[in-house]
Amino acid sequence: MWTRELEVAQDAARQAGRIVCEVYDRPFEVREKSHDNPVTEADLRANDCIYHCIQAAFPDDGWLSEETGDSRARLDRRRVWIIDPLDGTKEFTQHIPEFCICIALVDDGAPVVGVSYNPVTDELFAAARGHGLTVNGVPARPTATADVAQARVLASRSEDKRGEWDAYKSRMRVELIGSVAFKLALIAAGRADGTFSLTPKHEWDICSGAALILEGGGRITDCYGEPLRFNQPKPLLPGLIATNAALYEPMRAVIAEVEPMRQTAS
């Protein structure tokens, strides 16, 4: 089960990746959809490419994408594709190769297929329920690090600029990496130990990475420790905690200790 869906998602990601690389290698216009929320030709063309690939293969499935006007019709579908055609547009515009194309399928709110593809580094992270996690076809899994002090934790550059990580830097090894989806892919594949964000995230930022982490054997919840459910009427999650299986509870304990002090100090 989910074999064909995974194959279609991987093919769509690679097709979209060729578009993204073509734009990346030449001058391109950057527009602001809203404050600090850029969009480029690469986002829009990749979105169209993915839509046509998915629609041709699964015309009855629902659709939710950052770059497509939302429709409540998806709420009536059990199967819904959740897409971010280019997560990490800021990094893309700065030619920092820390972004990815995100394609996920949810079944009754649960992620069952996830593909996150970095076309510049040509790394395709893929998972489907019951099929395991691979990177470019090679099996991968999260780390086993259980000590927060030794953990390599990936943080948002924008959150770090706002000082949100200052109180945590003495507690863990914080590394700044672009794109929340790319962070989740790296954690799923064992290249880092965890990440968290206490600010809201859209479903399309997280869904493919959630599928990767869960199938790899890691843990991911919202920032309150509740399971993630996708294809909600308002596709905005309150934040997230994502780690390998061993680190999750120790990480939550550190957040619970540090965050009240940080909030009081601010």
C-alpha positions in Angstrom: 0.0 0.0 0.0 1.1 3.6 -0.8 3.7 2.4 -3.3 2.2 4.2 -6.3 1.6 7.3 -4.3 5.2 7.4 -3.2 6.4 6.8 -6.8 4.2 9.6 -8.1 5.3 12.0 -5.3 9.0 11.3 -6.0 8.6 11.8 -9.7 6.7 15.1 -9.1 9.4 16.3 -6.7 12.2 15.6 -9.2 10.3 17.3 -12.1 9.6 20.3 -9.9 13.3 20.2 -8.8 14.4 20.7 -12.4 12.3 23.9 -12.6 13.7 25.2 -9.3 17.3 24.6 -10.4 16.7 26.3 -13.7 15.4 29.4 -11.9 18.1 29.2 -9.2 20.9 29.4 -11.8 19.8 32.7 -13.4 18.5 36.1 -12.3 14.9 36.1 -11.0 12.4 38.5 -9.6 11.4 38.3 -5.9 8.0 39.5 -4.8 6.5 39.9 -1.3 3.2 38.1 -0.8 3.1 39.7 2.7 5.7 41.1 5.1 8.8 38.9 5.1 7.1 36.3 2.9 8.7 36.2 -0.5 7.6 34.3 -3.6 9.4 33.7 -6.9 8.8 32.2 -10.3 10.3 29.0 -8.9 7.6 28.6 -6.2 4.7 29.1 -8.7 6.1 27.0 -11.6 7.0 24.2 -9.2 3.5 24.3 -7.7 1.9 24.0 -11.1 4.2 21.1 -12.0 3.4 19.2 -8.9 -0.4 19.9 -9.2 -0.5 18.4 -12.7 1.5 15.4 -11.7 -0.7 14.6 -8.7 -4.0 15.5 -10.5 -3.2 13.2 -13.4 -2.5 10.3 -11.1 -5.1 10.8 -8.4 -7.9 13.1 -9.7 -10.2 12.4 -6.8 -7.8 13.4 -4.0 -8.0 16.7 -2.2 -5.3 19.4 -2.5 -3.8 22.0 -0.1 -0.8 24.0 -1.1 0.9 27.2 0.0 0.8 28.6 -3.6 -2.8 27.6 -4.4 -6.0 29.4 -3.2 -7.5 27.2 -0.5 -10.8 25.4 -1.0 -13.0 23.9 1.7 -13.7 21.1 -0.7 -10.6 19.4 0.7 -12.3 19.0 4.1 -14.7 16.5 2.5 -11.8 14.3 1.2 -10.3 11.5 3.2 -7.1 11.6 1.1 -5.5 15.1 0.7 -2.1 16.1 -0.8 -0.4 18.8 1.2 2.3 20.7 -0.8 4.9 23.4 -0.3 6.5 23.7 -3.7 9.5 25.5 -2.2 10.0 25.6 1.6 12.8 28.0 2.3 12.2 30.7 -0.3 14.3 33.1 1.7 17.3 30.8 1.5 16.5 30.2 -2.2 16.6 34.0 -2.9 20.0 34.2 -1.1 21.5 31.2 -2.8 21.8 29.3 0.4 21.1 25.6 -0.5 18.9 24.9 2.5 15.4 24.6 1.0 13.3 21.8 -0.3 10.2 20.8 -2.3 7.6 19.2 0.0 5.0 16.7 -1.1 2.9 14.8 1.4 -0.3 12.7 1.4 -2.5 12.5 4.4 -5.2 9.9 5.0 -7.9 10.9 7.4 -5.6 13.5 8.8 -2.5 11.3 9.3 0.6 11.7 7.1 1.2 8.5 5.1 3.5 9.6 2.3 6.2 12.2 2.5 8.8 13.5 0.1 11.2 16.3 0.7 13.6 17.1 -2.1 16.6 19.5 -2.1 17.2 19.9 -5.8 20.5 21.8 -5.4 22.1 19.0 -3.4 20.1 16.4 -5.2 18.9 14.8 -1.9 15.5 13.1 -2.0 14.1 12.1 1.4 11.2 9.8 1.0 8.9 7.7 3.2 5.6 5.9 3.0 3.8 4.1 5.8 5.1 0.6 6.1 7.9 1.2 3.6 10.6 2.8 5.7 12.6 6.0 5.2 15.2 6.4 2.4 17.6 9.1 1.2 18.2 8.7 -2.6 17.0 5.2 -2.2 19.3 4.2 0.7 17.6 3.3 4.0 18.1 5.9 6.8 16.9 6.5 10.3 17.1 9.1 13.2 20.0 9.1 15.7 19.8 7.6 19.2 21.2 10.7 21.0 19.4 11.0 24.4 21.4 13.7 26.1 20.1 17.2 25.4 23.5 18.7 26.2 25.1 16.6 23.4 22.2 17.0 20.9 22.6 18.8 17.7 19.5 20.9 17.5 18.5 22.8 14.4 17.1 26.3 14.8 15.4 28.9 12.6 17.5 31.9 11.6 14.6 34.3 11.9 13.7 32.9 15.4 17.4 33.2 16.4 17.5 36.9 15.2 14.5 37.6 17.5 16.5 36.1 20.4 14.2 33.1 20.9 17.1 30.7 21.0 19.5 32.6 23.3 18.3 30.9 26.5 18.8 27.5 24.9 22.3 27.8 23.5 24.0 26.9 26.8 21.7 23.8 27.0 22.3 22.2 23.6 24.4 22.5 20.4 22.3 24.9 18.4 22.9 25.1 14.6 21.1 27.5 12.3 19.5 25.9 9.2 17.0 27.2 6.7 13.6 25.7 5.9 11.6 23.9 8.6 10.9 21.1 6.2 14.6 20.7 5.5 15.3 20.6 9.2 12.8 17.8 9.6 14.3 15.8 6.8 17.8 16.1 8.2 16.5 14.9 11.6 14.6 12.0 10.1 17.7 10.9 8.2 20.0 11.0 11.3 22.0 14.1 10.4 20.7 16.1 13.4 19.0 15.2 16.6 16.0 17.5 16.9 14.3 20.8 16.4 11.5 22.8 17.9 9.5 25.9 17.3 7.0 27.6 19.6 5.6 29.8 16.9 2.8 28.7 14.6 3.6 26.8 11.4 1.5 26.0 8.4 0.6 22.4 7.6 2.5 22.5 4.3 5.7 23.5 6.2 5.6 20.4 8.3 3.6 17.6 6.7 6.2 15.9 4.5 8.8 16.1 7.3 6.3 14.6 9.8 5.8 11.6 7.5 9.6 11.2 7.2 10.2 11.4 11.0 7.3 9.1 11.9 8.2 6.4 9.4 11.9 6.6 10.4 11.1 6.0 14.0 11.4 9.5 15.5 8.8 11.6 17.3 7.0 14.7 16.3 4.1 16.6 18.0 2.9 20.1 18.2 4.5 22.3 20.8 2.1 21.1 23.5 3.0 17.5 23.0 -0.2 16.7 21.1 -0.3 14.5 17.9 -0.3 16.4 14.7 -3.5 16.2 12.6 -3.5 17.6 9.1 -6.1 18.9 6.7 -7.7 21.1 9.4 -10.1 23.9 8.5 -7.4 26.4 9.5 -4.2 24.8 8.3 -2.0 26.4 11.0 -0.3 24.4 13.8 0.7 26.0 17.1 4.4 24.9 16.7 6.3 21.7 16.9 8.8 19.5 18.7 10.6 16.9 16.5 13.4 14.6 17.6 14.7 11.1 17.5 12.7 8.8 19.8 15.2 8.9 22.7 15.5 12.7 22.9 11.8 13.7 22.8 11.0 13.6 26.5 14.3 15.1 27.7 13.8 17.9 25.1 10.3 18.6 26.3 11.6 18.8 29.9 14.2 21.4 28.9 11.6 23.5 27.0 9.3 23.3 30.0 12.1 24.6 32.3 13.5 27.3 30.1 10.5 28.8 28.4 8.8 30.3 31.5 12.1 31.9 32.5 12.6 33.2 29.0 9.1 34.7 28.8 9.6 36.3 32.2 12.9 37.9 31.1 11.4 39.2 27.9 
